[in-house]
Amino acid sequence: MTKSDFYRLCGGTFFVLVSNARKPIQSKAECYNGITSGLTEPEALLALAKTVIPDIPKPMNSEMKTLKDNTRDFKACLSNGGGFFRFGDQAVLKSFDVRVRQDYKQPLAAMNDFMDEFLDIKTSTKKDEYLVKGLVELLDADKEIGNDEIFYVRADGSTMTKSQILTASELCVQPFLLGLWHYVLTVVRDNKVGKDTYKDFCPPRGGAERIYTKQLGENSKREIAITYCDIDKTDNDFTEPKEHIPGENEENRAYKENDTSSANEEAASVPGTVINNNPFFLNISGGNNSIYNHVDKVEINHEARRDKGE
């Protein structure tokens, strides 16, 4: 038995290889200077999760530790992503499976968005090529996956078997990643099967951050040409939650409150003037009383009363 005979393709091991293909992240010195790349593993897994849950909410500040812990455990094949990512939620997986089978363009566009934002693609580093070849090597090494197992890895949403993938001379990157991602979540499901694979991929470093060291794709002897299909940006009914922006009424209210305070200060200097912010007022002038539907202030004319000796 070779050392790779125990390798398993699952959500965590898939993410190890994908994470290794990310764009360059900032150095520690840049972090200290407040420069952030937005390419951390929790951010990457959250973006990848949007292919599964298009309307997954952004985490609140109070949830950031949970997000980091869930990402670490998912990558290490210790859990299915915890309560935040919900990769173990049967209803979530069912909905994702239906979209892949019946509305392939939607999750494919989401995967394309993820790749554009996070992965180092179409550059001289060849990280995209190594990623594809590494995943093929991992698929080949997983003896639990039969040669007739199907994957939704074609741009039109059709399938290829494991045997067809292993002998392919060309693979399209976006649908290939989506097809394997769909498979590990909806078919493999149990992310813990990859714990030993993760340990070999990312050996312990005495408490320091564990780093992928296997270089499956870089050492691959396979001749696989990678291609990209033209995909429009995500087009679905889901909208990303946005920060609260005051509506017109709220802006007007804020303006009026500020305007009223300055008007009050100005009017306070006028003798005999009583200010009332209620929209209905009683205006009394001299000896004749009149009721008005709306006025801005109440004026009491003391001079008129003095003229009558009152």
FIBA-275840 format. One record per atom (N, C-alpha, C): x, y, z; residue number from 0; atom name. Coordinates in steps of 0.2 Angstrom, whole numbers. Last residue first. Layout:
% FIBA-275840
      u      v      w  marvex  mardo
      X      Y      Z     NUM     CA
...
END
This chain:
% FIBA-275840
      u      v      w  marvex  mardo
   -286    479    150     309      N
   -286    473    153     309     CA
   -279    471    155     309      C
   -287    490    142     308      N
   -287    491    149     308     CA
   -287    485    153     308      C
   -285    489    129     307      N
   -292    489    131     307     CA
   -292    489    139     307      C
   -272    489    127     306      N
   -275    494    124     306     CA
   -282    495    127     306      C
   -268    476    133     305      N
   -267    482    137     305     CA
   -271    488    134     305      C
   -272    468    122     304      N
   -276    467    129     304     CA
   -274    474    133     304      C
   -263    472    113     303      N
   -270    473    111     303     CA
   -274    473    118     303      C
   -251    468    119     302      N
   -252    475    117     302     CA
   -259    476    116     302      C
   -250    454    118     301      N
   -252    457    125     301     CA
   -253    465    124     301      C
   -254    442    108     300      N
   -253    449    108     300     CA
   -255    453    114     300      C
   -246    427    107     299      N
   -251    430    111     299     CA
   -249    438    111     299      C
   -244    415     95     298      N
   -242    422     97     298     CA
   -248    425    101     298      C
   -237    399     92     297      N
   -242    403     95     297     CA
   -240    410     97     297      C
   -231    392     77     296      N
   -230    395     83     296     CA
   -237    398     86     296      C
   -235    387     64     295      N
   -229    385     67     295     CA
   -228    387     74     295      C
   -251    379     62     294      N
   -247    385     62     294     CA
   -240    383     65     294      C
   -266    372     56     293      N
   -258    371     57     293     CA
   -255    378     57     293      C
   -279    376     57     292      N
   -277    368     56     292     CA
   -270    367     58     292      C
   -284    387     70     291      N
   -281    386     63     291     CA
   -279    378     63     291      C
   -296    397     77     290      N
   -293    390     77     290     CA
   -290    389     70     290      C
   -296    412     86     289      N
   -297    408     80     289     CA
   -293    402     80     289      C
   -303    425     96     288      N
   -300    419     95     288     CA
   -301    415     89     288      C
   -301    442     99     287      N
   -304    437     94     287     CA
   -300    431     94     287      C
   -293    450    106     286      N
   -299    448    109     286     CA
   -303    443    105     286      C
   -276    445    102     285      N
   -281    450    104     285     CA
   -287    447    107     285      C
   -275    429     96     284      N
   -273    436     94     284     CA
   -278    441     97     284      C
   -270    413     97     283      N
   -274    418    100     283     CA
   -271    425     99     283      C
   -270    398     89     282      N
   -267    405     88     282     CA
   -272    410     91     282      C
   -266    382     93     281      N
   -271    387     94     281     CA
   -268    394     94     281      C
   -260    369     82     280      N
   -259    374     87     280     CA
   -265    379     88     280      C
   -253    353     78     279      N
   -259    357     79     279     CA
   -258    363     84     279      C
   -240    347     79     278      N
   -243    350     72     278     CA
   -249    353     73     278      C
   -230    352     92     277      N
   -235    348     90     277     CA
   -238    351     84     277      C
   -220    360     96     276      N
   -218    356     91     276     CA
   -224    352     88     276      C
   -221    377    101     275      N
   -224    370    102     275     CA
   -223    366     96     275      C
   -216    391    109     274      N
   -214    387    104     274     CA
   -217    380    106     274      C
   -222    408    111     273      N
   -222    401    114     273     CA
   -221    396    109     273      C
   -217    424    113     272      N
   -217    419    108     272     CA
   -217    412    112     272      C
   -214    436    120     271      N
   -221    434    119     271     CA
   -222    428    114     271      C
   -199    441    111     270      N
   -203    441    117     270     CA
   -210    439    115     270      C
   -187    430    104     269      N
   -193    435    102     269     CA
   -198    435    108     269      C
   -178    420    107     268      N
   -176    427    108     268     CA
   -182    432    107     268      C
   -183    409    102     267      N
   -183    410    109     267     CA
   -181    417    111     267      C
   -181    408     89     266      N
   -188    410     91     266     CA
   -188    412     98     266      C
   -168    402     89     265      N
   -170    409     86     265     CA
   -176    412     88     265      C
   -170    390     95     264      N
   -166    395     98     264     CA
   -167    402     95     264      C
   -179    384     86     263      N
   -181    386     93     263     CA
   -177    391     96     263      C
   -172    383     74     262      N
   -177    388     74     262     CA
   -180    389     81     262      C
   -163    373     79     261      N
   -160    380     77     261     CA
   -166    385     77     261      C
   -172    363     81     260      N
   -168    365     86     260     CA
   -165    372     85     260      C
   -177    361     68     259      N
   -182    363     73     259     CA
   -178    366     79     259      C
   -167    356     61     258      N
   -169    362     59     258     CA
   -173    365     64     258      C
   -165    343     67     257      N
   -160    348     67     257     CA
   -162    355     66     257      C
   -178    338     63     256      N
   -176    338     70     256     CA
   -170    343     71     256      C
   -177    338     49     255      N
   -182    343     53     255     CA
   -180    343     60     255      C
   -167    329     47     254      N
   -166    336     45     254     CA
   -170    340     49     254      C
   -173    317     52     253      N
   -167    320     55     253     CA
   -165    327     53     253      C
   -183    317     43     252      N
   -185    318     50     252     CA
   -179    320     54     252      C
   -177    315     31     251      N
   -181    321     32     251     CA
   -182    322     39     251      C
   -171    302     33     250      N
   -167    308     32     250     CA
   -171    315     33     250      C
   -183    295     35     249      N
   -179    296     41     249     CA
   -174    301     40     249      C
   -189    296     22     248      N
   -193    299     28     248     CA
   -188    300     34     248      C
   -179    290     14     247      N
   -181    297     13     247     CA
   -184    300     20     247      C
   -169    279     25     246      N
   -174    280     20     246     CA
   -175    288     19     246      C
   -152    276     29     245      N
   -159    279     31     245     CA
   -163    280     25     245      C
   -146    260     27     244      N
   -146    267     24     244     CA
   -152    270     25     244      C
   -137    247     34     243      N
   -143    251     34     243     CA
   -142    258     32     243      C
   -128    237     23     242      N
   -128    241     29     242     CA
   -134    246     28     242      C
   -136    223     15     241      N
   -132    229     15     241     CA
   -133    233     22     241      C
   -136    206     10     240      N
   -138    211     15     240     CA
   -133    217     15     240      C
   -137    203     -7     239      N
   -133    203     -1     239     CA
   -135    208      4     239      C
   -151    194    -14     238      N
   -147    200    -14     238     CA
   -143    200     -7     238      C
   -156    183    -26     237      N
   -154    184    -19     237     CA
   -150    190    -19     237      C
   -160    179    -38     236      N
   -165    184    -35     236     CA
   -162    185    -28     236      C
   -146    180    -50     235      N
   -151    177    -46     235     CA
   -155    182    -42     235      C
   -132    179    -57     234      N
   -138    182    -59     234     CA
   -144    178    -55     234      C
   -115    183    -56     233      N
   -121    180    -53     233     CA
   -127    183    -55     233      C
   -109    187    -73     232      N
   -109    188    -66     232     CA
   -115    185    -63     232      C
   -107    174    -86     231      N
   -109    181    -83     231     CA
   -109    181    -76     231      C
    -93    166    -92     230      N
    -99    166    -88     230     CA
   -101    173    -85     230      C
    -85    156   -103     229      N
    -87    163   -102     229     CA
    -93    163    -98     229      C
    -73    144    -96     228      N
    -79    146   -100     228     CA
    -81    153    -98     228      C
    -56    140    -98     227      N
    -61    144    -94     227     CA
    -67    145    -99     227      C
    -45    125    -97     226      N
    -49    130   -100     226     CA
    -54    134    -96     226      C
    -30    116    -96     225      N
    -36    119    -93     225     CA
    -39    125    -97     225      C
    -24    100   -101     224      N
    -25    108   -103     224     CA
    -31    110    -99     224      C
    -14     89    -94     223      N
    -21     91    -94     223     CA
    -21     99    -96     223      C
     -5     76    -92     222      N
     -5     81    -97     222     CA
    -13     84    -97     222      C
      2     72    -76     221      N
     -4     72    -81     221     CA
     -3     77    -86     221      C
     11     71    -66     220      N
     13     69    -73     220     CA
      8     70    -78     220      C
     12     82    -53     219      N
      8     78    -57     219     CA
     11     77    -64     219      C
     18     91    -44     218      N
     22     85    -45     218     CA
     18     80    -50     218      C
      8    101    -43     217      N
     15    103    -45     217     CA
     19     97    -47     217      C
     -2     94    -36     216      N
     -3     97    -43     216     CA
      4     98    -46     216      C
      3     91    -24     215      N
      0     86    -28     215     CA
      0     88    -35     215      C
     10     96    -13     214      N
     12     98    -19     214     CA
      9     93    -25     214      C
     11     95      2     213      N
     11     89     -3     213     CA
     13     91    -10     213      C
      9    105     12     212      N
     16    103      9     212     CA
     16     98      4     212      C
      0    117     20     211      N
      0    112     15     211     CA
      7    111     12     211      C
      3    120     37     210      N
      4    123     30     210     CA
      3    116     25     210      C
     -3    126     52     209      N
     -1    120     48     209     CA
     -2    122     41     209      C
      5    138     63     208      N
      0    136     58     208     CA
      2    131     54     208      C
     12    129     78     207      N
     12    134     73     207     CA
      6    133     68     207      C
     13    118     85     206      N
      8    123     88     206     CA
      7    129     83     206      C
     22    110     78     205      N
     23    112     85     205     CA
     19    118     87     205      C
     15    107     66     204      N
     22    111     66     204     CA
     23    114     73     204      C
      8     93     58     203      N
      9     98     63     203     CA
     16    101     63     203      C
      5     93     40     202      N
      8     90     46     202     CA
      8     95     51     202      C
     -6     93     28     201      N
     -4     99     33     201     CA
     -1     96     39     201      C
     -7     81     22     200      N
     -7     87     18     200     CA
     -3     92     22     200      C
     -8     72     33     199      N
     -3     71     29     199     CA
     -2     77     24     199      C
    -20     77     39     198      N
    -14     77     43     198     CA
     -7     76     39     198      C
    -29     76     29     197      N
    -27     82     31     197     CA
    -20     82     35     197      C
    -30     62     29     196      N
    -27     65     23     196     CA
    -25     72     25     196      C
    -36     60     41     195      N
    -29     57     40     195     CA
    -26     60     34     195      C
    -49     66     39     194      N
    -44     68     44     194     CA
    -37     66     43     194      C
    -59     63     30     193      N
    -53     66     27     193     CA
    -47     68     33     193      C
    -70     60     36     192      N
    -67     54     33     192     CA
    -60     57     30     192      C
    -77     71     40     191      N
    -72     68     45     191     CA
    -68     62     42     191      C
    -87     75     32     190      N
    -81     78     31     190     CA
    -75     75     35     190      C
    -99     66     24     189      N
    -95     66     31     189     CA
    -88     69     30     189      C
   -102     69     10     188      N
   -106     72     16     188     CA
   -102     72     22     188      C
   -102     63     -3     187      N
    -97     61      3     187     CA
   -100     63      9     187      C
   -113     71     -9     186      N
   -112     63     -9     186     CA
   -108     61     -3     186      C
   -113     84     -6     185      N
   -120     81     -6     185     CA
   -119     73     -7     185      C
   -100     88     -4     184      N
   -105     90      0     184     CA
   -111     86      0     184      C
    -93     83    -15     183      N
    -90     81     -8     183     CA
    -96     83     -3     183      C
   -100     87    -26     182      N
   -100     80    -24     182     CA
    -98     79    -17     182      C
    -99    101    -26     181      N
   -105     98    -26     181     CA
   -105     91    -23     181      C
    -85    101    -29     180      N
    -88    104    -23     180     CA
    -95    101    -21     180      C
    -84     95    -41     179      N
    -81     92    -36     179     CA
    -84     94    -29     179      C
    -92    105    -49     178      N
    -94     98    -49     178     CA
    -91     94    -43     178      C
    -84    117    -47     177      N
    -91    116    -44     177     CA
    -93    109    -44     177      C
    -72    113    -53     176      N
    -72    115    -46     176     CA
    -79    114    -43     176      C
    -77    112    -66     175      N
    -74    106    -63     175     CA
    -74    107    -56     175      C
    -83    124    -70     174      N
    -87    118    -69     174     CA
    -84    112    -65     174      C
    -70    131    -70     173      N
    -76    133    -66     173     CA
    -80    127    -65     173      C
    -61    124    -79     172      N
    -59    125    -72     172     CA
    -66    127    -68     172      C
    -62    111    -90     171      N
    -64    118    -89     171     CA
    -64    119    -82     171      C
    -49    100    -96     170      N
    -55    102    -91     170     CA
    -56    109    -90     170      C
    -42     88   -106     169      N
    -44     95   -105     169     CA
    -50     96   -100     169      C
    -40     75   -106     168      N
    -34     79   -109     168     CA
    -36     86   -108     168      C
    -45     63    -95     167      N
    -47     69    -99     167     CA
    -40     72   -100     167      C
    -44     52    -87     166      N
    -41     51    -93     166     CA
    -42     57    -98     166      C
    -51     56    -75     165      N
    -44     53    -75     165     CA
    -41     53    -81     165      C
    -64     58    -81     164      N
    -60     64    -78     164     CA
    -53     62    -78     164      C
    -68     45    -84     163      N
    -68     50    -89     163     CA
    -63     56    -87     163      C
    -69     39    -71     162      N
    -64     37    -76     162     CA
    -63     42    -82     162      C
    -79     47    -65     161      N
    -72     47    -62     161     CA
    -67     45    -68     161      C
    -89     54    -78     160      N
    -88     49    -73     160     CA
    -81     50    -71     160      C
    -98     69    -80     159      N
    -92     65    -82     159     CA
    -91     60    -77     159      C
   -113     78    -85     158      N
   -108     74    -81     158     CA
   -102     71    -84     158      C
   -119     95    -88     157      N
   -119     88    -89     157     CA
   -113     84    -85     157      C
   -118    108    -88     156      N
   -121    105    -82     156     CA
   -122     98    -83     156      C
   -110    114    -97     155      N
   -117    114    -99     155     CA
   -121    110    -93     155      C
    -97    112    -93     154      N
   -100    119    -93     154     CA
   -108    119    -94     154      C
    -96     98    -82     153      N
    -96    101    -89     153     CA
    -99    108    -88     153      C
    -97     91    -70     152      N
    -91     95    -71     152     CA
    -90     98    -78     152      C
   -104     83    -59     151      N
   -107     88    -64     151     CA
   -101     93    -65     151      C
   -100     66    -59     150      N
    -98     72    -57     150     CA
   -101     78    -62     150      C
   -102     48    -55     149      N
   -103     54    -59     149     CA
   -102     61    -55     149      C
    -93     33    -54     148      N
    -96     39    -50     148     CA
    -97     45    -55     148      C
    -86     23    -59     147      N
    -93     25    -63     147     CA
    -96     31    -59     147      C
    -76     20    -51     146      N
    -74     23    -57     146     CA
    -80     26    -61     146      C
    -80     25    -34     145      N
    -80     21    -39     145     CA
    -78     24    -46     145      C
    -71     30    -20     144      N
    -75     33    -26     144     CA
    -74     28    -32     144      C
    -62     25    -12     143      N
    -69     24    -10     143     CA
    -74     27    -15     143      C
    -49     28    -16     142      N
    -52     21    -18     142     CA
    -59     20    -16     142      C
    -42     42    -21     141      N
    -48     40    -16     141     CA
    -51     33    -19     141      C
    -33     45    -31     140      N
    -31     41    -25     140     CA
    -36     39    -20     140      C
    -41     52    -40     139      N
    -38     46    -42     139     CA
    -36     41    -36     139      C
    -43     64    -32     138      N
    -49     59    -35     138     CA
    -46     52    -36     138      C
    -30     68    -32     137      N
    -34     66    -25     137     CA
    -40     62    -27     137      C
    -28     71    -45     136      N
    -23     66    -41     136     CA
    -27     64    -35     136      C
    -37     81    -47     135      N
    -38     75    -51     135     CA
    -34     69    -47     135      C
    -32     91    -38     134      N
    -39     88    -37     134     CA
    -40     81    -41     134      C
    -20     94    -45     133      N
    -20     91    -38     133     CA
    -27     88    -36     133      C
    -25     99    -57     132      N
    -21     93    -57     132     CA
    -21     90    -50     132      C
    -31    111    -52     131      N
    -35    106    -56     131     CA
    -31     99    -56     131      C
    -20    117    -46     130      N
    -26    115    -42     130     CA
    -30    110    -46     130      C
    -11    119    -57     129      N
     -9    114    -51     129     CA
    -15    112    -47     129      C
    -19    128    -64     128      N
    -17    122    -67     128     CA
    -15    117    -62     128      C
    -19    139    -55     127      N
    -25    136    -57     127     CA
    -24    129    -60     127      C
     -6    142    -53     126      N
     -9    139    -48     126     CA
    -16    136    -50     126      C
      3    147    -62     125      N
      0    141    -64     125     CA
     -4    138    -58     125      C
     10    159    -62     124      N
     11    155    -56     124     CA
      8    148    -58     124      C
      6    168    -72     123      N
     12    163    -73     123     CA
     13    158    -67     123      C
    -12    166    -72     122      N
     -6    170    -71     122     CA
      0    165    -72     122      C
    -25    162    -71     121      N
    -23    164    -78     121     CA
    -16    168    -77     121      C
    -28    165    -54     120      N
    -30    162    -60     120     CA
    -27    165    -66     120      C
    -29    163    -38     119      N
    -24    166    -43     119     CA
    -24    162    -49     119      C
    -45    167    -31     118      N
    -40    162    -33     118     CA
    -35    166    -38     118      C
    -55    176    -27     117      N
    -50    173    -22     117     CA
    -44    169    -25     117      C
    -63    182    -37     116      N
    -61    186    -31     116     CA
    -55    183    -27     116      C
    -64    172    -47     115      N
    -62    179    -48     115     CA
    -59    183    -43     115      C
    -70    162    -39     114      N
    -63    161    -42     114     CA
    -60    168    -44     114      C
    -83    167    -35     113      N
    -78    166    -30     113     CA
    -71    165    -33     113      C
    -88    169    -48     112      N
    -87    175    -44     112     CA
    -82    173    -39     112      C
    -89    155    -52     111      N
    -85    160    -56     111     CA
    -83    166    -52     111      C
    -98    151    -42     110      N
    -92    148    -42     110     CA
    -87    153    -46     110      C
   -109    158    -47     109      N
   -107    159    -40     109     CA
   -100    157    -40     109      C
   -111    152    -60     108      N
   -109    159    -59     108     CA
   -107    161    -53     108      C
   -115    139    -55     107      N
   -109    140    -59     107     CA
   -106    147    -59     107      C
   -127    141    -49     106      N
   -121    140    -45     106     CA
   -114    140    -49     106      C
   -134    145    -61     105      N
   -134    150    -55     105     CA
   -128    148    -51     105      C
   -133    135    -71     104      N
   -130    142    -72     104     CA
   -129    146    -66     104      C
   -141    124    -67     103      N
   -133    124    -66     103     CA
   -130    131    -67     103      C
   -153    120    -62     102      N
   -152    127    -63     102     CA
   -144    128    -63     102      C
   -154    106    -59     101      N
   -159    109    -63     101     CA
   -158    117    -65     101      C
   -142    102    -52     100      N
   -146     98    -57     100     CA
   -150    101    -61     100      C
   -139    113    -44      99      N
   -134    110    -48      99     CA
   -137    106    -54      99      C
   -152    114    -37      98      N
   -149    120    -41      98     CA
   -144    117    -46      98      C
   -152    102    -30      97      N
   -157    104    -35      97     CA
   -155    109    -40      97      C
   -141    104    -21      96      N
   -141     98    -26      96     CA
   -146    100    -32      96      C
   -146    115    -13      95      N
   -140    115    -18      95     CA
   -140    110    -23      95      C
   -156    109     -7      94      N
   -158    114    -11      94     CA
   -152    115    -16      94      C
   -150     99      0      93      N
   -155     97     -5      93     CA
   -156    103     -9      93      C
   -142    106      9      92      N
   -138    102      4      92     CA
   -143    100     -2      92      C
   -151    112     17      91      N
   -147    116     13      91     CA
   -144    112      7      91      C
   -157    101     23      90      N
   -161    105     18      90     CA
   -157    110     14      90      C
   -146     96     30      89      N
   -149     92     25      89     CA
   -153     96     20      89      C
   -132    103     35      88      N
   -139    104     35      88     CA
   -142    100     29      88      C
   -118    103     34      87      N
   -121     97     36      87     CA
   -129     97     37      87      C
   -115    116     31      86      N
   -113    111     26      86     CA
   -116    104     28      86      C
   -116    128     39      85      N
   -122    123     38      85     CA
   -121    118     32      85      C
   -109    139     43      84      N
   -109    137     36      84     CA
   -114    132     34      84      C
   -112    139     57      83      N
   -112    145     53      83     CA
   -113    143     45      83      C
   -112    127     64      82      N
   -118    131     63      82     CA
   -118    137     58      82      C
    -99    117     55      81      N
   -103    120     61      81     CA
   -109    124     59      81      C
    -93    110     46      80      N
    -93    118     45      80     CA
    -97    121     50      80      C
    -92     97     49      79      N
    -95     99     43      79     CA
    -96    106     42      79      C
    -76     94     57      78      N
    -83     95     57      78     CA
    -86     97     50      78      C
    -63     91     54      77      N
    -66     89     61      77     CA
    -73     90     62      77      C
    -55     94     44      76      N
    -60     88     43      76     CA
    -62     86     50      76      C
    -48    106     43      75      N
    -45    100     47      75     CA
    -49     94     47      75      C
    -58    114     38      74      N
    -52    112     34      74     CA
    -48    106     37      74      C
    -67    114     48      73      N
    -69    111     42      73     CA
    -63    110     38      73      C
    -60    120     58      72      N
    -62    114     59      72     CA
    -64    110     53      72      C
    -58    133     53      71      N
    -52    129     55      71     CA
    -54    122     55      71      C
    -71    138     51      70      N
    -67    137     45      70     CA
    -61    132     47      70      C
    -75    138     64      69      N
    -79    134     60      69     CA
    -75    132     54      69      C
    -67    148     69      68      N
    -66    142     72      68     CA
    -70    136     67      68      C
    -71    159     62      67      N
    -64    157     61      67     CA
    -63    150     64      67      C
    -84    160     66      66      N
    -83    160     59      66     CA
    -76    157     58      66      C
    -83    163     79      65      N
    -86    157     77      65     CA
    -85    155     70      65      C
    -77    175     79      64      N
    -73    170     82      64     CA
    -76    163     79      64      C
    -87    183     73      63      N
    -81    182     69      63     CA
    -77    176     72      63      C
    -99    186     79      62      N
    -99    180     76      62     CA
    -92    178     73      62      C
    -99    199     82      61      N
    -99    195     88      61     CA
    -99    187     85      61      C
   -100    206     70      60      N
    -93    206     74      60     CA
    -93    201     79      60      C
   -109    195     59      59      N
   -109    200     63      59     CA
   -102    200     67      59      C
   -106    188     43      58      N
   -106    187     50      58     CA
   -106    194     53      58      C
   -119    190     30      57      N
   -112    192     32      57     CA
   -112    191     40      57      C
   -129    176     26      56      N
   -128    182     28      56     CA
   -121    184     30      56      C
   -132    168     10      55      N
   -129    167     17      55     CA
   -127    174     20      55      C
   -139    167     -2      54      N
   -141    172      3      54     CA
   -138    171     10      54      C
   -134    155     -8      53      N
   -133    161    -11      53     CA
   -135    167     -6      53      C
   -127    142     -2      52      N
   -132    146      1      52     CA
   -131    153     -2      52      C
   -117    138    -11      51      N
   -122    133     -8      51     CA
   -128    137     -6      51      C
   -110    148    -15      50      N
   -112    144    -21      50     CA
   -117    139    -18      50      C
   -106    154     -3      49      N
   -112    157     -7      49     CA
   -114    153    -13      49      C
    -95    147      1      48      N
   -102    145      4      48     CA
   -108    148      0      48      C
    -85    154     -4      47      N
    -87    148     -7      47     CA
    -94    145     -5      47      C
    -86    165      5      46      N
    -87    166     -2      46     CA
    -89    160     -6      46      C
    -82    158     16      45      N
    -88    161     16      45     CA
    -90    162      9      45      C
    -69    154     13      44      N
    -74    149     14      44     CA
    -81    152     14      44      C
    -63    166     12      43      N
    -63    162      6      43     CA
    -69    157      7      43      C
    -64    171     25      42      N
    -67    175     20      42     CA
    -68    171     14      42      C
    -56    161     32      41      N
    -63    162     33      41     CA
    -67    166     28      41      C
    -43    163     25      40      N
    -47    157     24      40     CA
    -54    158     26      40      C
    -42    180     18      39      N
    -41    175     23      39     CA
    -45    169     21      39      C
    -42    191      9      38      N
    -42    184      6      38     CA
    -40    179     11      38      C
    -42    204     12      37      N
    -48    201     11      37     CA
    -48    194      9      37      C
    -30    210     15      36      N
    -31    208      8      36     CA
    -38    206      7      36      C
    -26    225     24      35      N
    -29    219     23      35     CA
    -30    217     16      35      C
    -15    235     33      34      N
    -17    233     26      34     CA
    -20    226     26      34      C
    -10    239     45      33      N
    -18    240     44      33     CA
    -20    238     37      33      C
      2    236     49      32      N
      1    243     46      32     CA
     -6    244     44      32      C
      1    223     52      31      N
      2    227     57      31     CA
      1    235     55      31      C
      0    218     39      30      N
     -6    217     44      30     CA
     -5    222     49      30      C
     12    220     34      29      N
      7    224     31      29     CA
      1    223     36      29      C
     19    211     42      28      N
     21    218     43      28     CA
     15    222     40      28      C
     14    199     37      27      N
     13    201     44      27     CA
     14    208     45      27      C
      8    202     21      26      N
     13    199     25      26     CA
     11    201     32      26      C
     -8    197     12      25      N
     -3    202     15      25     CA
      2    198     20      25      C
     -8    184     -1      24      N
    -11    188      5      24     CA
     -5    192      8      24      C
    -10    180    -18      23      N
     -6    182    -13      23     CA
     -9    186     -7      23      C
    -25    170    -21      22      N
    -20    175    -23      22     CA
    -16    177    -17      22      C
    -25    152    -18      21      N
    -28    159    -17      21     CA
    -22    164    -20      21      C
    -22    139    -18      20      N
    -22    142    -24      20     CA
    -25    149    -24      20      C
    -24    134     -5      19      N
    -17    134     -8      19     CA
    -17    138    -14      19      C
    -38    133     -5      18      N
    -35    138     -1      18     CA
    -28    139     -3      18      C
    -39    121    -13      17      N
    -42    127    -15      17     CA
    -39    133    -12      17      C
    -34    111     -4      16      N
    -31    113    -11      16     CA
    -33    119    -14      16      C
    -42    113      7      15      N
    -35    113      7      15     CA
    -32    115      1      15      C
    -55    110      1      14      N
    -53    116      3      14     CA
    -46    118      4      14      C
    -54     96     -1      13      N
    -55    100     -6      13     CA
    -53    107     -5      13      C
    -52     92     13      12      N
    -47     91      8      12     CA
    -47     95      2      12      C
    -66     96     17      11      N
    -60     99     20      11     CA
    -54     98     16      11      C
    -74     88      9      10      N
    -75     95      9      10     CA
    -68     98     12      10      C
    -64     75      1       9      N
    -70     77      5       9     CA
    -70     85      5       9      C
    -56     62     -4       8      N
    -58     68     -6       8     CA
    -64     70     -2       8      C
    -43     54      5       7      N
    -50     54      4       7     CA
    -51     61      1       7      C
    -29     42      5       6      N
    -32     49      4       6     CA
    -39     49      2       6      C
    -23     30      7       5      N
    -29     32     12       5     CA
    -31     39     11       5      C
    -14     29     -2       4      N
    -19     25     -3       4     CA
    -25     26      2       4      C
     -2     36     -2       3      N
     -8     40     -3       3     CA
    -14     35     -4       3      C
      8     27      1       2      N
      6     32      7       2     CA
      0     35      5       2      C
      3     11     -5       1      N
      7     17     -5       1     CA
      4     22      0       1      C
      4     -6      0       0      N
      0      0      0       0     CA
      4      6      0       0      C
END
